[in-house]
Amino acid sequence: SSDLRTPAISSAENSGTVNDNIICTGAAVTFTATVAGGVAADTIAWLVDGVTPAADPGDVLVYSPTNLTTGQAVRYTVTTNAAAGSCVFTSAPITITVLDPPVATLTSDKSVDSICSGDSIIFTAGPAGQANYEFFIAGVSKQSGAATTFTTTEITQDRAVRVVVTNAGGCTDDDTVNVQVADATVPGFIAIDTTGNNSGDAITQVLCASAGNTLIDGTNAGGVLGAVATSSNQVAYRWSYSTNGGASFIAIAGAAGAGADLAASTIIISGNTTVRRTAYATITGTNLLCDAVSDDVTFTVTARTPAISSAENSGTVNDNIIC
C-alpha cells in the first residue's frame, strides 16, 4: 500500500566515545528520523520511554535532548493524515546510557595556596582511581596521565592551576586552585630621630656612649625620611643589628611582625652599630617571608675613657694621705 511508512531512527553524540550511545550527564544526543514512504502531510511525534517529553520538540525530524537519564529509550511515531487513514507507525527505540562525571577536587600543600616566587608546590587531584588527570597552569597543559599529583616550581606570579579529571567512560569534571605569590616588595626607608620630635630625619648619627634612647622611624608620620615598605600583598618586618660593620646581624628580640618602627624593642648601643629593617612580602594566614629587601641606619659611638692619677710625698709617699 502507498500508505506504508518505514520509520528509521539514528543517533549521534560526542560525549566520551563518539556515537556509542553512552553519554555523560547533561550531554546532548541528536536523534534523526528518516521515514521511508513518508510525505509532507505526515506528523512526527517524539517519545521518551513511551511518553511525550516535557520539552516537546513537536513535529520535527531532529530531536536533541540534554536531560536524558540512564536507560531511557527514545523513539518516534509517524502518523499519516486523515485521508491516508491516520495510520501510526513507530520506530525502533534507541536506549541511552548516562554516566555521572567524576567529582573533581584539587588541593595544594601550601597554607591558603600561597608561595614565594618559584617555590615548589604540590597539587593533589581527586577522586582517586580515574582514567586521567590533566593539570594546567594559566590554561597551559603541564601534565596529563594517571598521576594524581603534580609538582611545579614554575609559578612566579598569581596563577590559576586547574585539573581536568576524566573517568573510564570519558566523562570529565574540573576544579581550580588560585595560587597567590607574595612578591614585589619595596623597602621603604628607616631614619633616626636626631631632633627628639619622634620622626626620622637622618640615616647616620654620632652618639655619646652615655646617650639616652633614640627612635628609629619607619613610617614617615610627619617625618622627613621614614617610609613604610610596600608589597603587592602584605608586608612583614624583621629587625636586626650588627656591631661588626655588617658582616653579620643579630635579630632584635620582639621586633618581628607588621611594625614599621623600631618602637617596641630596645637594644643597647655601646659601639658602632648598624640597625637594619628587612621587609618581606607575606600573605595573611601564612608564615611566608618572601622577596626580602632591607634598609639600614648607622650609629657611630664616641667613647672616651678618662684616667686620673695623683702623687704626694707628705708622710708616706703616694698614699693620698697628706699633712
Residue frames relative to the residue before (quaternion, step in Angstrom):
aa qw qx qy qz dx dy dz
S 1.0000 0.0000 0.0000 0.0000 0.00 0.00 0.00
S 0.5215 -0.6477 0.4612 0.3097 3.54 -1.13 0.74
D 0.6202 0.5497 -0.3457 0.4402 3.60 1.26 -0.22
L 0.4713 0.6826 -0.4478 0.3336 3.62 1.22 0.01
R 0.0940 -0.7711 0.6287 0.0370 3.54 -1.03 0.89
T 0.1257 -0.7717 0.6189 0.0752 3.57 -1.07 0.78
P 0.1180 -0.8350 0.5347 0.0547 3.60 -0.01 1.27
A 0.0790 -0.7666 0.6363 0.0335 3.56 -0.98 0.93
I 0.1483 -0.7873 0.5946 0.0683 3.55 -1.14 0.63
S 0.0384 -0.7775 0.6275 0.0172 3.57 -1.08 0.76
S 0.2080 -0.7732 0.5876 0.1168 3.54 -1.24 0.44
A 0.0669 -0.7711 0.6317 0.0425 3.54 -1.26 0.50
E 0.1578 0.7642 -0.6145 0.1164 3.57 -0.99 0.88
N 0.2165 -0.7861 0.5684 0.1102 3.56 -1.15 0.63
S 0.3986 0.6942 -0.4860 0.3507 3.53 1.14 0.73
G 0.8004 0.0572 -0.0854 0.5906 3.58 -0.55 1.17
T 0.7760 -0.1538 0.1695 0.5878 3.58 -0.73 -1.06
V 0.4692 -0.7195 0.4376 0.2659 3.56 -0.68 1.11
N 0.8918 0.0505 -0.0479 0.4470 3.52 -1.16 0.91
D 0.4687 0.6482 -0.4800 0.3602 3.58 0.97 0.82
N 0.4575 -0.7086 0.4153 0.3409 3.58 1.36 0.16
I 0.5688 0.4831 -0.4165 0.5192 3.53 1.20 0.67
I 0.0028 0.8305 -0.5528 0.0678 3.56 -0.52 1.19
C 0.4840 -0.6185 0.5257 0.3268 3.52 -1.35 0.20
T 0.6721 -0.5094 0.3492 0.4085 3.55 -1.15 0.60
G 0.8216 0.2384 -0.1906 0.4814 3.56 -0.90 0.98
A 0.5347 0.6222 -0.4170 0.3913 3.59 1.24 -0.12
A 0.4564 -0.6855 0.5017 0.2647 3.55 -1.20 0.59
V 0.1138 -0.7252 0.6723 0.0961 3.53 -1.28 0.63
T 0.2104 -0.7767 0.5821 0.1164 3.55 -0.86 0.96
F 0.1315 -0.7808 0.6100 0.0314 3.54 -0.65 1.25
T 0.1122 -0.7979 0.5913 0.0334 3.55 -0.94 0.93
A 0.2631 -0.7614 0.5778 0.1310 3.55 -0.91 1.03
T 0.0198 -0.7609 0.6486 -0.0028 3.55 -1.00 0.93
V 0.0870 -0.8291 0.5522 -0.0043 3.57 -0.50 1.22
A 0.2540 -0.7546 0.5894 0.1368 3.55 -0.53 1.19
G 0.8006 0.2324 -0.1942 0.5170 3.58 -0.79 1.02
G 0.4957 0.6840 -0.4207 0.3309 3.56 1.23 -0.03
V 0.1921 -0.7518 0.6199 0.1171 3.51 -1.29 0.49
A 0.7062 -0.4913 0.3055 0.4081 3.55 -1.26 0.39
A 0.6662 0.5230 -0.3098 0.4322 3.59 1.05 -0.64
D 0.4999 0.6449 -0.4366 0.3788 3.62 1.21 -0.13
T 0.2729 -0.7576 0.5744 0.1471 3.56 -1.22 0.56
I 0.2456 -0.7598 0.5903 0.1177 3.54 -0.95 1.02
A 0.0098 0.7724 -0.6350 -0.0018 3.58 -1.08 0.77
W 0.2719 -0.7812 0.5453 0.1360 3.57 -0.74 1.08
L 0.1241 -0.7899 0.5999 0.0284 3.55 -1.11 0.82
V 0.1190 -0.7423 0.6539 0.0853 3.57 -1.14 0.73
D 0.8092 -0.0859 -0.0242 0.5808 3.54 -0.48 1.25
G 0.7263 -0.4736 0.2326 0.4406 3.56 0.97 0.94
V 0.6891 0.4470 -0.2647 0.5051 3.58 1.27 -0.01
T 0.5264 -0.6046 0.4858 0.3484 3.56 -1.08 0.69
P 0.4257 -0.7236 0.4675 0.2770 3.64 -0.67 0.98
A 0.6452 -0.5394 0.3774 0.3878 3.55 -1.19 0.58
A 0.7230 0.2937 -0.1976 0.5932 3.56 1.04 -0.80
D 0.1103 -0.8453 0.5218 0.0328 3.54 0.41 1.30
P 0.3320 -0.7709 0.5026 0.2069 3.61 -0.62 1.05
G 0.4578 -0.7017 0.4377 0.3263 3.57 1.24 -0.31
D 0.7486 -0.3896 0.3146 0.4346 3.51 -1.37 -0.38
V 0.3471 0.7209 -0.5152 0.3072 3.58 0.32 1.31
L 0.4952 -0.6695 0.4717 0.2899 3.55 -1.20 0.51
V 0.7536 0.3037 -0.1775 0.5553 3.61 1.22 -0.37
Y 0.0411 -0.7854 0.6168 -0.0332 3.58 -0.89 1.03
S 0.0246 -0.8246 0.5636 -0.0421 3.61 -0.71 1.11
P 0.0108 -0.8241 0.5663 -0.0109 3.63 0.24 1.17
T 0.2196 -0.7692 0.5859 0.1297 3.58 -1.24 0.54
N 0.6830 0.4953 -0.2753 0.4608 3.58 1.26 0.09
L 0.3079 0.7654 -0.5161 0.2304 3.58 1.10 0.53
T 0.2358 -0.7358 0.6146 0.1591 3.54 -1.21 0.57
T 0.6802 -0.5380 0.3003 0.3971 3.53 -1.17 0.58
G 0.7915 0.3081 -0.2496 0.4652 3.55 -1.03 0.88
Q 0.5238 0.6363 -0.4343 0.3636 3.60 1.16 -0.14
A 0.2547 -0.7655 0.5800 0.1132 3.54 -1.09 0.88
V 0.1703 -0.7818 0.5962 0.0663 3.54 -0.89 0.99
R 0.1190 0.7576 -0.6346 0.0954 3.53 -1.01 0.91
Y 0.2138 -0.7642 0.5812 0.1803 3.58 -1.25 -0.09
T 0.3052 -0.7148 0.5938 0.2081 3.51 -1.34 0.32
V 0.2126 -0.7241 0.6401 0.1440 3.51 -1.30 0.55
T 0.0788 -0.7927 0.6042 0.0182 3.55 -0.77 1.06
T 0.3481 -0.7302 0.5462 0.2174 3.55 -0.78 1.01
N 0.5984 -0.5670 0.4115 0.3888 3.56 -1.23 0.30
A 0.7212 -0.4640 0.2944 0.4218 3.55 -1.30 0.31
A 0.6406 0.5398 -0.3367 0.4300 3.54 1.02 -0.77
A 0.7073 0.4083 -0.2450 0.5225 3.55 1.22 -0.54
G 0.6755 -0.5478 0.2751 0.4099 3.57 1.23 0.41
S 0.3714 -0.7473 0.4750 0.2793 3.60 1.31 0.08
C 0.2100 0.8000 -0.5293 0.1892 3.55 0.96 0.89
V 0.2382 -0.7692 0.5815 0.1160 3.58 -1.08 0.75
F 0.0554 -0.7736 0.6312 -0.0056 3.53 -0.91 1.05
T 0.1904 -0.8084 0.5531 0.0660 3.58 -0.89 0.93
S 0.4153 -0.7113 0.5116 0.2445 3.55 -0.94 0.93
A 0.5882 -0.5030 0.4680 0.4266 3.51 -1.32 0.10
P 0.4702 -0.6713 0.4825 0.3088 3.64 -1.13 0.46
I 0.1883 -0.7033 0.6614 0.1802 3.51 -1.38 0.30
T 0.2112 -0.7951 0.5610 0.0919 3.54 -0.65 1.16
I 0.2283 -0.7926 0.5603 0.0755 3.54 -0.87 1.05
T 0.2169 -0.7362 0.6272 0.1325 3.54 -1.07 0.85
V 0.1362 -0.7982 0.5853 0.0408 3.57 -0.78 1.04
L 0.1714 -0.7936 0.5807 0.0602 3.54 -0.77 1.12
D 0.4183 -0.6704 0.5463 0.2777 3.55 -1.08 0.71
P 0.4364 -0.6682 0.5189 0.3063 3.61 -1.00 0.69
P 0.5680 -0.5412 0.4551 0.4212 3.60 -1.21 0.21
V 0.3868 -0.6730 0.5649 0.2799 3.57 -1.23 0.41
A 0.2319 -0.8266 0.5007 0.1108 3.54 -0.06 1.32
T 0.0279 -0.7571 0.6520 0.0289 3.54 -1.20 0.72
L 0.0459 -0.7825 0.6206 0.0238 3.55 -1.20 0.58
T 0.0251 0.7864 -0.6149 0.0540 3.55 -0.86 1.05
S 0.2675 -0.7343 0.5920 0.1971 3.55 -1.30 0.31
D 0.5266 -0.6438 0.4593 0.3118 3.55 -1.30 0.29
K 0.6112 0.5603 -0.3461 0.4390 3.61 1.24 0.24
S 0.5722 -0.5809 0.4531 0.3604 3.55 -1.14 0.69
V 0.8511 -0.0776 -0.0372 0.5179 3.52 -0.95 1.10
D 0.5752 -0.6462 0.3567 0.3527 3.57 1.05 0.88
S 0.5031 0.6623 -0.3958 0.3893 3.57 1.04 0.82
I 0.0356 -0.8010 0.5967 -0.0325 3.56 -1.08 0.84
C 0.4745 -0.5504 0.5669 0.3880 3.49 -1.41 -0.06
S 0.6729 -0.5107 0.3467 0.4076 3.56 -1.18 0.53
G 0.8468 0.1691 -0.1438 0.4833 3.56 -0.84 1.04
D 0.4167 0.6968 -0.4845 0.3257 3.60 1.23 0.10
S 0.4977 -0.6108 0.5153 0.3371 3.55 -1.23 0.44
I 0.0182 0.7803 -0.6238 0.0406 3.57 -0.93 0.92
I 0.2266 -0.7835 0.5713 0.0920 3.55 -0.94 0.98
F 0.1532 -0.7719 0.6136 0.0653 3.56 -0.90 1.01
T 0.1227 -0.7775 0.6146 0.0515 3.54 -1.06 0.85
A 0.1972 -0.7936 0.5706 0.0754 3.55 -0.80 1.10
G 0.0753 -0.7703 0.6310 0.0530 3.52 -1.24 0.52
P 0.5794 -0.0951 -0.7905 -0.1743 1.50 -2.44 0.49
A 0.6028 -0.5637 0.4240 0.3730 3.55 -1.27 0.40
G 0.7753 0.4205 -0.2571 0.3951 3.52 -1.32 0.24
Q 0.4927 0.6492 -0.4495 0.3658 3.59 1.18 0.36
A 0.6732 -0.5422 0.3343 0.3756 3.55 -1.27 0.35
N 0.8250 -0.0440 0.0783 0.5580 3.61 0.92 -0.80
Y 0.1132 -0.7515 0.6478 0.0530 3.51 -1.23 0.70
E 0.0284 -0.8003 0.5989 -0.0072 3.57 -0.63 1.11
F 0.1907 -0.8035 0.5617 0.0503 3.53 -0.74 1.19
F 0.1127 -0.7923 0.5994 0.0183 3.55 -0.99 0.94
I 0.1387 -0.7251 0.6629 0.1248 3.55 -1.23 0.62
A 0.8360 -0.0898 0.0092 0.5412 3.55 -0.66 1.16
G 0.7526 -0.4285 0.2064 0.4553 3.55 0.95 0.93
V 0.6375 0.5085 -0.3290 0.4762 3.59 1.26 -0.08
S 0.4271 -0.7157 0.4915 0.2526 3.58 -0.72 1.07
K 0.1271 -0.8172 0.5614 0.0294 3.56 -0.86 1.04
Q 0.7995 -0.0156 0.0321 0.5997 3.61 1.11 -0.54
S 0.0454 0.7845 -0.6159 0.0565 3.55 -0.99 0.87
G 0.4615 0.6578 -0.4976 0.3265 3.54 -0.87 0.98
A 0.7508 -0.4118 0.2902 0.4273 3.54 -1.29 -0.35
A 0.5444 0.6390 -0.4011 0.3666 3.63 1.21 -0.34
T 0.3288 -0.7626 0.5298 0.1722 3.55 -0.92 0.96
T 0.7063 0.4023 -0.2692 0.5165 3.62 1.24 -0.11
F 0.0900 -0.7695 0.6320 0.0162 3.51 -1.21 0.68
T 0.0904 -0.7989 0.5946 0.0056 3.56 -0.73 1.13
T 0.0650 0.8096 -0.5790 0.0719 3.57 -0.90 0.92
T 0.1858 -0.7320 0.6402 0.1405 3.52 -1.34 0.48
E 0.4320 0.7465 -0.4175 0.2860 3.59 1.28 0.24
I 0.6268 0.5852 -0.3527 0.3745 3.59 1.11 -0.49
T 0.0022 -0.8214 0.5674 -0.0581 3.56 -0.53 1.23
Q 0.7608 0.1374 -0.1435 0.6179 3.59 1.28 0.12
D 0.7231 -0.4240 0.2870 0.4636 3.58 -1.24 0.30
R 0.0902 0.8050 -0.5744 0.1181 3.54 -0.76 1.08
A 0.3760 -0.6759 0.5830 0.2486 3.54 -1.29 0.55
V 0.1162 -0.7602 0.6368 0.0557 3.55 -0.91 1.01
R 0.0757 -0.8198 0.5665 -0.0358 3.56 -0.71 1.13
V 0.1306 -0.7554 0.6334 0.1051 3.52 -1.18 0.64
V 0.1662 -0.7328 0.6504 0.1116 3.53 -1.17 0.77
V 0.1497 -0.7979 0.5825 0.0398 3.54 -0.61 1.21
T 0.1082 -0.7988 0.5915 0.0157 3.56 -0.84 1.06
N 0.2736 -0.7696 0.5511 0.1709 3.58 -0.82 0.96
A 0.7506 -0.4192 0.2662 0.4359 3.57 -1.31 0.06
G 0.6801 0.4799 -0.2911 0.4716 3.58 1.17 -0.50
G 0.5748 -0.6133 0.3696 0.3961 3.57 1.27 0.05
C 0.4957 0.6462 -0.4370 0.3818 3.59 1.26 0.13
T 0.1830 -0.8138 0.5489 0.0547 3.56 -1.00 0.82
D 0.0059 0.7276 -0.6841 -0.0511 3.47 -1.41 0.35
D 0.1778 -0.7980 0.5676 0.0964 3.58 -1.15 0.43
D 0.0835 -0.7566 0.6450 0.0674 3.51 -1.34 0.37
T 0.2155 -0.7944 0.5630 0.0740 3.56 -1.15 0.67
V 0.1338 -0.7343 0.6589 0.0931 3.55 -1.20 0.73
N 0.2450 -0.7586 0.5885 0.1349 3.56 -0.86 0.99
V 0.1995 -0.8065 0.5515 0.0746 3.56 -0.42 1.28
Q 0.2103 -0.7576 0.6068 0.1167 3.55 -0.97 0.96
V 0.1625 -0.7687 0.6134 0.0801 3.56 -1.03 0.84
A 0.2873 -0.7543 0.5690 0.1575 3.56 -0.69 1.13
D 0.2771 0.7651 -0.5347 0.2279 3.58 -0.57 1.11
A 0.7287 0.4735 -0.3120 0.3839 3.53 -1.38 -0.41
T 0.2234 0.7854 -0.5401 0.2041 3.56 0.86 1.01
V 0.1264 -0.7428 0.6539 0.0685 3.56 -1.04 0.91
P 0.4720 -0.7672 0.3453 0.2634 3.60 -0.49 1.16
G 0.3209 -0.7061 0.5650 0.2815 3.59 0.95 -0.69
F 0.4152 -0.6902 0.5260 0.2730 3.59 -1.21 -0.43
I 0.1490 -0.7221 0.6572 0.1562 3.51 -1.26 0.48
A 0.0447 -0.8017 0.5958 -0.0200 3.53 -1.10 0.73
I 0.4666 -0.6790 0.5055 0.2563 3.54 -1.22 0.65
D 0.3539 -0.6958 0.5834 0.2243 3.54 -1.06 0.81
T 0.0691 -0.8319 0.5506 0.0070 3.57 -0.24 1.25
T 0.7012 0.4796 -0.2634 0.4571 3.58 1.26 -0.23
G 0.5000 -0.6888 0.4083 0.3300 3.57 1.27 -0.11
N 0.5696 0.6039 -0.3955 0.3930 3.60 1.16 0.35
N 0.5398 -0.6772 0.3625 0.3445 3.57 1.28 0.49
S 0.6786 0.3917 -0.3406 0.5196 3.58 1.02 0.71
G 0.5260 -0.6872 0.4146 0.2815 3.54 -0.99 0.90
D 0.0168 -0.8171 0.5761 -0.0103 3.55 -1.05 0.77
A 0.7909 0.2017 -0.1210 0.5650 3.64 1.21 -0.11
I 0.3525 -0.7299 0.5420 0.2221 3.56 -1.21 0.49
T 0.7372 0.2248 -0.2106 0.6013 3.59 1.29 0.06
Q 0.0075 0.7883 -0.6153 -0.0008 3.55 -1.22 0.52
V 0.2861 -0.7160 0.6111 0.1789 3.51 -1.12 0.77
L 0.0972 -0.8119 0.5757 0.0024 3.56 -0.75 1.10
C 0.4185 -0.6133 0.5909 0.3155 3.46 -1.29 0.43
A 0.6256 -0.5787 0.3701 0.3698 3.55 -1.10 0.66
S 0.7323 0.4072 -0.2283 0.4958 3.58 1.12 -0.58
A 0.3389 0.7731 -0.4874 0.2234 3.61 1.23 0.24
G 0.5025 -0.6514 0.4853 0.2962 3.54 -1.23 0.59
N 0.7818 -0.3399 0.2426 0.4630 3.56 -1.34 -0.24
T 0.1315 -0.7682 0.6235 0.0618 3.54 -1.17 0.74
L 0.3624 -0.7357 0.5348 0.2035 3.56 -0.95 0.93
I 0.1559 -0.7243 0.6591 0.1291 3.52 -1.17 0.72
D 0.2095 -0.8156 0.5367 0.0540 3.54 -0.52 1.29
G 0.0340 -0.8151 0.5783 0.0095 3.57 -0.92 0.91
T 0.6354 0.5712 -0.3153 0.4129 3.58 1.21 0.29
N 0.2712 -0.7690 0.5222 0.2497 3.60 1.17 -0.54
A 0.2738 0.7453 -0.5533 0.2519 3.56 0.97 0.82
G 0.8136 -0.1154 0.0257 0.5693 3.56 0.32 1.28
G 0.5621 0.6251 -0.3805 0.3854 3.56 1.27 -0.05
V 0.6012 -0.5727 0.4316 0.3525 3.52 -1.35 -0.14
L 0.8388 0.2219 -0.0634 0.4931 3.57 0.82 -1.01
G 0.6218 0.5895 -0.3683 0.3608 3.62 0.92 -0.77
A 0.1000 0.7850 -0.6065 0.0768 3.58 -1.06 0.75
V 0.4897 -0.6580 0.4853 0.3029 3.55 -1.00 0.83
A 0.4903 -0.6101 0.5280 0.3294 3.54 -1.28 0.43
T 0.1905 -0.7720 0.5950 0.1168 3.56 -1.22 0.45
S 0.0464 -0.7718 0.6340 0.0147 3.53 -1.31 0.43
S 0.5765 -0.5502 0.4603 0.3913 3.55 -1.28 0.24
N 0.7201 0.3232 -0.2203 0.5731 3.59 1.29 -0.24
Q 0.6939 -0.3671 0.3000 0.5420 3.62 -0.64 -1.07
V 0.3544 -0.7223 0.5574 0.2049 3.55 -1.33 0.32
A 0.0631 -0.7496 0.6573 0.0457 3.54 -1.13 0.80
Y 0.2533 -0.7838 0.5546 0.1182 3.56 -1.10 0.73
R 0.0563 -0.7303 0.6765 0.0766 3.49 -1.34 0.49
W 0.1918 -0.7873 0.5804 0.0811 3.56 -0.93 0.97
S 0.0454 0.7874 -0.6122 0.0565 3.56 -1.10 0.73
Y 0.1886 -0.7782 0.5851 0.1284 3.56 -1.28 0.19
S 0.2045 -0.7642 0.6038 0.0983 3.52 -1.28 0.55
T 0.1622 -0.7801 0.5977 0.0889 3.54 -1.04 0.83
N 0.6823 0.4541 -0.2893 0.4945 3.57 1.27 0.23
G 0.6909 -0.5193 0.2753 0.4208 3.54 1.01 0.86
G 0.6894 -0.4909 0.2770 0.4550 3.58 1.17 0.48
A 0.4074 0.7156 -0.4815 0.3000 3.59 1.23 0.14
S 0.7800 -0.0493 0.0369 0.6228 3.57 1.11 -0.67
F 0.2404 -0.7760 0.5722 0.1125 3.54 -1.19 0.62
I 0.2675 -0.7401 0.6025 0.1330 3.53 -1.19 0.75
A 0.4573 -0.6844 0.4914 0.2846 3.59 -0.84 0.98
I 0.3490 -0.7082 0.5741 0.2171 3.54 -1.08 0.78
A 0.4455 -0.7235 0.4617 0.2549 3.54 -0.57 1.20
G 0.8200 0.2383 -0.1932 0.4832 3.56 -0.98 0.90
A 0.6527 0.5102 -0.3223 0.4580 3.59 1.21 -0.23
A 0.4793 0.6200 -0.4707 0.4053 3.55 0.52 1.23
G 0.5886 0.5617 -0.4308 0.3904 3.54 -1.03 0.76
A 0.7743 -0.3652 0.2627 0.4451 3.53 -1.12 -0.71
G 0.4806 0.7053 -0.4266 0.2994 3.61 1.23 -0.11
A 0.2891 -0.7827 0.5304 0.1497 3.57 -0.66 1.13
D 0.7015 0.3966 -0.2523 0.5358 3.61 1.22 -0.50
L 0.3800 -0.6521 0.5867 0.2934 3.54 -1.23 0.44
A 0.1859 0.8276 -0.4945 0.1896 3.53 0.38 1.30
A 0.7447 0.4298 -0.2271 0.4573 3.56 0.96 -0.86
S 0.7289 0.3791 -0.2197 0.5260 3.57 1.25 -0.17
T 0.1943 -0.7785 0.5904 0.0871 3.54 -1.21 0.60
I 0.0447 -0.7472 0.6604 0.0599 3.53 -1.16 0.71
I 0.3910 -0.6939 0.5514 0.2482 3.57 -1.18 0.57
I 0.1724 -0.7889 0.5865 0.0627 3.54 -0.64 1.17
S 0.0275 0.8198 -0.5684 0.0639 3.56 -0.46 1.21
G 0.7673 0.1515 -0.1161 0.6122 3.55 1.32 -0.02
N 0.7400 -0.3779 0.2777 0.4822 3.55 -1.26 0.03
T 0.0055 0.8286 -0.5501 0.1043 3.56 -0.65 1.18
T 0.1880 -0.7349 0.6406 0.1195 3.54 -1.14 0.80
V 0.1491 -0.7714 0.6146 0.0712 3.57 -0.87 1.01
R 0.1198 -0.8165 0.5648 0.0071 3.55 -0.82 1.06
R 0.1340 -0.7305 0.6613 0.1052 3.54 -1.11 0.79
T 0.1167 -0.7791 0.6143 0.0449 3.56 -0.73 1.12
A 0.1737 -0.7855 0.5900 0.0682 3.55 -0.80 1.07
Y 0.1144 -0.7885 0.6037 0.0283 3.54 -1.02 0.91
A 0.4075 -0.6293 0.5879 0.3039 3.53 -1.24 0.47
T 0.0540 0.7874 -0.6114 0.0566 3.57 -0.98 0.84
I 0.2958 -0.7271 0.5913 0.1852 3.55 -1.33 0.12
T 0.5514 -0.6332 0.4351 0.3250 3.56 -0.89 0.97
G 0.7748 0.3103 -0.2535 0.4891 3.55 -0.92 0.96
T 0.7057 0.3815 -0.2583 0.5382 3.57 1.30 0.08
N 0.4067 -0.6597 0.5600 0.2931 3.52 -1.40 0.03
L 0.2927 0.7957 -0.4885 0.2062 3.56 1.21 0.42
L 0.0088 -0.7345 0.6784 0.0148 3.52 -1.16 0.78
C 0.0661 0.8436 -0.5161 0.1328 3.55 -0.03 1.35
D 0.8637 0.1769 -0.0861 0.4640 3.50 -1.39 0.36
A 0.0474 0.8581 -0.5080 0.0572 3.56 0.83 1.06
V 0.0341 0.7536 -0.6561 0.0236 3.54 -1.11 0.83
S 0.1896 -0.8202 0.5374 0.0500 3.58 -0.98 0.85
D 0.0846 -0.7447 0.6572 0.0794 3.52 -1.37 0.39
D 0.1966 -0.8114 0.5478 0.0535 3.58 -0.97 0.93
V 0.0819 -0.7124 0.6859 0.1240 3.46 -1.43 0.35
T 0.2467 -0.7927 0.5487 0.0989 3.57 -1.15 0.65
F 0.1672 -0.7536 0.6300 0.0847 3.52 -1.09 0.89
T 0.1418 -0.7492 0.6420 0.0800 3.54 -1.00 0.94
V 0.2130 -0.8068 0.5447 0.0838 3.54 -0.61 1.16
T 0.2347 -0.7478 0.6098 0.1177 3.53 -0.86 1.07
A 0.0328 0.8165 -0.5717 0.0737 3.57 -0.52 1.19
R 0.0611 -0.7631 0.6426 0.0322 3.53 -1.09 0.75
T 0.1724 -0.7608 0.6154 0.1125 3.57 -1.19 0.65
P 0.1397 -0.8310 0.5338 0.0707 3.61 0.09 1.25
A 0.1045 -0.7804 0.6148 0.0454 3.58 -1.03 0.86
I 0.1130 -0.7838 0.6090 0.0450 3.59 -1.17 0.61
S 0.0425 -0.7830 0.6198 0.0310 3.58 -1.11 0.66
S 0.2015 -0.7741 0.5893 0.1140 3.57 -1.26 0.36
A 0.0702 -0.7790 0.6215 0.0453 3.52 -1.20 0.46
E 0.1548 0.7626 -0.6174 0.1152 3.62 -1.03 0.83
N 0.1939 -0.7867 0.5787 0.0927 3.54 -1.19 0.68
S 0.3933 0.6901 -0.4962 0.3505 3.50 1.15 0.77
G 0.7938 0.0505 -0.0796 0.6008 3.57 -0.52 1.15
T 0.7881 -0.1432 0.1579 0.5775 3.57 -0.77 -1.03
V 0.4671 -0.7189 0.4432 0.2618 3.53 -0.69 1.09
N 0.8874 0.0542 -0.0474 0.4554 3.55 -1.13 0.88
D 0.4757 0.6400 -0.4823 0.3627 3.53 0.99 0.84
N 0.4509 -0.7207 0.4103 0.3302 3.50 1.37 0.23
I 0.5665 0.4823 -0.4193 0.5203 3.52 1.19 0.77
I 0.0067 0.8262 -0.5592 0.0683 3.52 -0.55 1.19
C 0.5017 -0.6065 0.5201 0.3315 3.48 -1.35 0.31
